[in-house]
Amino acid sequence: MDIKGKTVVITGASRGIGAEAARIFAAAGANLALLARDAERLSDLVEETGGNALAFACDVSQPGVMAAALQKTQEHFGSLDVLINNAGVIAPIARIEEADPEDWGRLIDINIKGVFNGIHAALPLMKSGGGGTIINIGSGAAQNPLEAWSAYCTSKAGLLMLTRALHLEEGGNGIRVLSLSPGTVATDMQRAIKQSGINPVAALDWEDHIPADWPARTLLWMCSQDADEFLGTEISLRLEHIRQRAGLI
């Protein structure tokens, strides 16, 4: 896909990987729809990226709000070509016995149901335009349990299965489906993890994390045909050959 002139929706776009992806895709000439709860940061990002973007201050866990945002995006730009489901949270960082049930459920609402809401709203819009690309942000936590991360690990394991199920159902209907496991990234989430002091990830130094533009640039590559061999799977940015394919090294 030549991303110039294509319409890209990014959730969790106000900071971290989402904000870097907005900058990378804007520089490549894409139309943007940026979704996050922080309206002020979104406004600043729209201005920074040149203004060829819509901003929606919304909660991905609300299906009606998500559907309305994506519908407005298609009406404004004339297409919906890429959906990047980046919005996600790490809290609660707590052992299962000590976790607050409402906080645990809230994470599931965002990390799994929020992704489903985006996919559910995007599919008919993409298919009406002949197809599109949906990329979910996964994690190595889908495969490896970590102390005090029961909610996060569970959500990423569920998200990986959602990716596979979506590819099974829609891969033959023009919908490209992939997941990206970026590894540990130098974002605010890692600061919260560090502060918790729990499990080996919290023990990592800041220099151990990759910069946020690496996964952002990888997302752009994943929209190209060069990534088609990975459709229906999760790509790990920990692997050197993936970093080479994405043009990072």
C-alpha positions as CSV (number, residue, x, y, z in Angstrom):
1,M,0.0,0.0,0.0
2,D,1.2,3.5,-0.9
3,I,0.0,5.2,2.3
4,K,-0.1,8.7,0.7
5,G,-3.7,9.8,0.5
6,K,-4.9,6.8,2.5
7,T,-6.9,7.2,5.7
8,V,-5.3,5.9,8.9
9,V,-7.1,5.7,12.3
10,I,-4.8,5.5,15.3
11,T,-6.2,4.8,18.8
12,G,-4.3,5.8,21.9
13,A,-2.8,8.5,19.7
14,S,-2.0,11.2,22.3
15,R,1.3,9.8,23.5
16,G,3.9,7.0,23.2
17,I,3.7,4.7,20.2
18,G,0.4,6.2,19.0
19,A,1.8,9.8,18.8
20,E,4.9,8.6,17.1
21,A,2.9,6.6,14.6
22,A,0.8,9.8,13.9
23,R,4.0,11.7,13.1
24,I,5.4,8.9,10.9
25,F,2.2,8.4,8.9
26,A,1.6,12.1,8.5
27,A,5.1,12.5,7.1
28,A,4.3,9.7,4.6
29,G,1.2,11.7,3.4
30,A,-1.6,9.8,5.1
31,N,-4.9,11.3,6.2
32,L,-5.2,10.8,10.0
33,A,-8.0,10.2,12.5
34,L,-6.5,10.4,16.0
35,L,-8.4,8.9,18.9
36,A,-7.6,9.3,22.6
37,R,-9.1,10.5,25.9
38,D,-6.7,13.5,26.1
39,A,-8.3,16.2,24.0
40,E,-5.5,18.8,24.6
41,R,-2.7,16.5,23.6
42,L,-4.6,15.4,20.5
43,S,-5.1,19.1,19.5
44,D,-1.4,19.7,19.8
45,L,-0.6,16.6,17.8
46,V,-3.0,17.7,15.0
47,E,-1.2,21.0,14.8
48,E,2.2,19.4,14.9
49,T,1.5,17.0,12.1
50,G,0.3,19.6,9.7
51,G,-3.4,19.7,10.4
52,N,-4.5,17.0,7.9
53,A,-6.1,15.1,10.7
54,L,-9.3,14.7,12.7
55,A,-9.2,14.4,16.5
56,F,-11.7,12.5,18.5
57,A,-11.5,12.7,22.3
58,C,-13.1,9.4,23.1
59,D,-13.0,6.2,25.1
60,V,-12.4,3.1,23.0
61,S,-14.4,1.0,25.4
62,Q,-17.6,2.8,24.3
63,P,-18.8,1.0,21.1
64,G,-21.2,3.7,20.0
65,V,-18.6,6.5,20.3
66,M,-16.1,4.4,18.4
67,A,-18.6,3.7,15.6
68,A,-19.4,7.4,15.3
69,A,-15.8,8.4,15.1
70,L,-14.9,6.0,12.4
71,Q,-18.1,6.8,10.4
72,K,-17.2,10.5,10.6
73,T,-13.7,9.7,9.5
74,Q,-14.8,7.9,6.4
75,E,-17.3,10.6,5.5
76,H,-14.7,13.3,5.9
77,F,-11.8,11.7,4.0
78,G,-13.8,9.4,1.7
79,S,-12.2,6.1,2.8
80,L,-11.1,4.1,5.8
81,D,-7.9,2.2,4.9
82,V,-6.0,1.4,8.1
83,L,-6.9,0.9,11.7
84,I,-4.2,0.8,14.3
85,N,-5.5,-0.5,17.6
86,N,-2.9,1.0,19.9
87,A,-4.9,2.1,22.9
88,G,-4.1,0.1,26.0
89,V,-3.3,0.4,29.7
90,I,-1.1,-1.5,32.1
91,A,-2.9,-0.8,35.4
92,P,-3.7,-2.5,37.7
93,I,-0.2,-3.7,38.5
94,A,-1.2,-5.9,41.4
95,R,-1.2,-9.5,42.5
96,I,-4.5,-11.3,41.8
97,E,-5.5,-11.5,45.4
98,E,-4.9,-7.8,45.9
99,A,-6.3,-6.5,42.6
100,D,-9.4,-4.3,42.6
101,P,-12.0,-6.1,40.5
102,E,-13.2,-2.9,38.9
103,D,-9.7,-1.9,37.9
104,W,-9.1,-5.4,36.5
105,G,-12.3,-5.2,34.5
106,R,-11.6,-1.7,33.2
107,L,-8.3,-2.9,31.7
108,I,-10.2,-5.7,29.9
109,D,-12.7,-3.1,28.7
110,I,-9.9,-1.0,27.1
111,N,-7.4,-3.6,26.0
112,I,-9.8,-6.2,24.5
113,K,-13.2,-4.8,24.2
114,G,-11.8,-1.5,23.0
115,V,-10.0,-3.3,20.1
116,F,-13.1,-5.3,19.3
117,N,-15.2,-2.0,19.2
118,G,-12.7,-0.5,16.7
119,I,-12.7,-3.6,14.5
120,H,-16.5,-4.0,14.6
121,A,-16.9,-0.4,13.5
122,A,-14.2,-0.5,10.8
123,L,-15.0,-3.7,9.0
124,P,-18.1,-2.6,7.0
125,L,-16.5,0.7,6.2
126,M,-13.3,-0.9,4.9
127,K,-15.1,-3.6,3.0
128,S,-17.3,-1.0,1.3
129,G,-14.1,0.5,0.0
130,G,-12.6,-2.8,-1.2
131,G,-10.6,-3.7,1.9
132,G,-8.1,-2.4,4.4
133,T,-5.5,-3.1,7.0
134,I,-6.1,-3.7,10.7
135,I,-3.1,-3.8,13.1
136,N,-3.3,-4.6,16.8
137,I,-0.6,-3.8,19.3
138,G,0.3,-7.0,21.1
139,S,2.9,-8.0,23.6
140,G,5.3,-10.7,24.7
141,A,3.0,-10.7,27.8
142,A,0.6,-12.8,25.7
143,Q,3.0,-15.7,26.0
144,N,4.7,-15.1,29.3
145,P,2.9,-14.6,32.7
146,L,4.5,-11.9,34.9
147,E,3.9,-11.3,38.5
148,A,1.2,-8.6,39.2
149,W,0.4,-8.4,35.5
150,S,-2.5,-10.9,35.4
151,A,-4.9,-8.4,33.7
152,Y,-2.4,-7.2,31.2
153,C,-1.1,-10.6,30.2
154,T,-4.7,-12.0,30.0
155,S,-5.7,-9.1,27.7
156,K,-2.8,-9.5,25.4
157,A,-3.3,-13.3,25.1
158,G,-7.0,-12.6,24.3
159,L,-6.0,-9.9,21.8
160,L,-3.7,-12.4,20.0
161,M,-6.6,-14.8,19.6
162,L,-8.8,-12.0,18.4
163,T,-6.2,-11.2,15.7
164,R,-6.2,-14.8,14.5
165,A,-9.9,-15.0,14.5
166,L,-10.3,-11.8,12.5
167,H,-7.8,-13.1,9.9
168,L,-9.7,-16.4,9.7
169,E,-13.0,-14.6,9.1
170,E,-12.0,-11.7,7.0
171,G,-8.6,-12.5,5.4
172,G,-10.4,-13.6,2.3
173,N,-12.5,-10.4,2.1
174,G,-9.7,-8.0,1.5
175,I,-8.9,-7.3,5.2
176,R,-5.2,-7.5,6.0
177,V,-4.8,-8.4,9.7
178,L,-1.6,-8.3,11.7
179,S,-0.3,-7.8,15.3
180,L,2.9,-6.2,16.4
181,S,4.7,-7.2,19.6
182,P,7.0,-4.2,20.0
183,G,9.0,-5.3,23.1
184,T,9.7,-2.8,25.8
185,V,9.4,0.8,24.5
186,A,10.6,4.0,26.1
187,T,7.1,5.5,26.9
188,D,5.1,6.6,30.0
189,M,3.9,3.1,30.5
190,Q,7.5,2.0,31.2
191,R,7.8,4.7,33.8
192,A,4.7,3.3,35.6
193,I,6.1,-0.2,35.4
194,K,9.5,1.0,36.8
195,Q,7.7,2.8,39.7
196,S,5.8,-0.4,40.6
197,G,9.1,-2.2,41.4
198,I,7.5,-5.6,40.6
199,N,8.7,-8.3,38.3
200,P,11.8,-8.3,36.0
201,V,10.4,-5.7,33.6
202,A,10.5,-3.1,36.3
203,A,14.2,-3.8,36.9
204,L,15.1,-2.8,33.3
205,D,17.1,0.4,32.8
206,W,15.6,3.2,30.6
207,E,18.4,2.5,28.1
208,D,17.1,-1.1,27.7
209,H,13.9,0.1,26.0
210,I,13.7,0.8,22.3
211,P,12.6,4.3,21.1
212,A,8.9,4.8,20.3
213,D,9.6,5.6,16.6
214,W,10.8,2.0,16.0
215,P,7.4,0.4,16.4
216,A,5.9,3.5,14.7
217,R,8.1,2.9,11.6
218,T,7.4,-0.8,11.7
219,L,3.6,-0.1,11.6
220,L,4.1,1.8,8.4
221,W,6.0,-1.1,6.9
222,M,3.3,-3.5,8.0
223,C,0.9,-1.6,5.8
224,S,2.9,-2.6,2.7
225,Q,2.8,-5.8,0.7
226,D,6.3,-6.7,1.9
227,A,4.6,-7.7,5.2
228,D,2.0,-9.9,3.6
229,E,3.8,-13.1,4.5
230,F,3.0,-12.3,8.2
231,L,-0.8,-11.8,7.7
232,G,-2.8,-13.4,10.6
233,T,0.3,-13.5,12.9
234,E,2.0,-11.4,15.5
235,I,5.3,-9.8,14.4
236,S,7.9,-9.5,17.1
237,L,10.2,-6.4,17.0
238,R,12.7,-8.3,19.2
239,L,13.8,-10.3,16.2
240,E,16.7,-8.9,14.2
241,H,15.4,-10.0,10.8
242,I,12.1,-8.2,11.5
243,R,14.0,-5.0,12.4
244,Q,15.9,-5.3,9.1
245,R,12.7,-5.8,7.1
246,A,11.2,-2.8,8.7
247,G,14.2,-0.7,7.9
248,L,15.3,-0.1,11.4
249,I,18.8,-1.6,11.1
